[in-house]
Amino acid sequence: MNVEIDPLVRDTAAQLGGGVPYALKALAGLLADDPDMGRPSGLPGVLTVTVDGDMFEDCPDLSVGYIREPDRIEIRFLRPVLSTQPPTGAEDQGQEQGRDQGQSADPATAVVTVREVADAWHRITRRLQDNAPDSYAALRAGAGPAALAALEEEFGIRIPIELHVLWLLTAGDDGGDGWGCLPGNRALMPLDAVAATYRLKMDSQTHEDTLNADRSEDERITAWKATWIPVVAAGPADGTSGLYLDAATGYLGRWSRYNEYPDEELDTLVTYLEEAADMLEAPALATRDKPGLIGGALVWLSSIDPAQEDRWQPLRG
């Protein structure tokens, strides 16, 4: 389902608080999956849903009105509601919403996941905006629901809600001066690179399956699974390896062009983003990697070119 946001609504969101545009994008993702989550508003053809502002930083409680058509949704209005009004709609419906990924249902479910991803990404981008403008400028705009629906159709699986929300917020990282903004100078993959890598890895597994027919059970090779979605690359211009998100388990794993057996990261996408945000906000306490700057770009120490080390300056908390 395609979800459109009226330009005036976007302008209103920007004026209500720094977290409101994130909340609006997150709600758009939920509406794409559950177009009938709203309640009748009393206005002809208009449904409303209330968003709990406490789920997002710098965001009041919101009342959002939208019209639902057979193939599209248009968000028509957005207004703050009194804090004494109990939140309904987005939270209630989000807790009922299931995503058929083979994962067991978590009582916190979709709304909490939406809030965690949006909050972690907001923390990351705020630090980039304040300290590394080149890296901030290299982030692509968010993808539309139609683009994500096309990926789901191509893959034949549902995109997990956490990845769905992240891609609504940003559809890739072109790299600030060649460095990605995630630890290890990794970069979020643009959607076309995600699709190309997925096809390549599935073709590779098809070849392995042909060979597996003549192998004993112990010798059979699984280099890729249909539920693995590539998300992060080694760098903006380096697609030889990276991280995938397993839609079946919710965990990240390592992938490589050379088909080494992938390793599980034992991180979810949420914990991965939250740790990156923590390291950017408190660099002195960072253990996995050290964030710093070269000019206007964020550069992580673990993967810096030795020739550039004298230009690197640690990021201050």
Secondary structure by P-SEA (a helix, b strand, c coil): cbbbbbaaaaaaaaaaccaaaaaaaaaaaaaaaccccccccccccbbbbbbcccccccccbbbbbbcccccccccccccccccccccccaaaaaaaccccccccccccccaaaaaaaaaaaaaaaaaaaaccaaaaaaccccccaaaaaaaaaaacccccaaaaaaaaacccccccccccccccccccccaaaaaaaaaaaaaaaaaaaaaaaaccccccccccccccccccccccccccbbbbbcccccbbbbbbccccccccccccaaaaaaaaaaaaacccccccbbbbbcccbbbbccccccccccccccccc
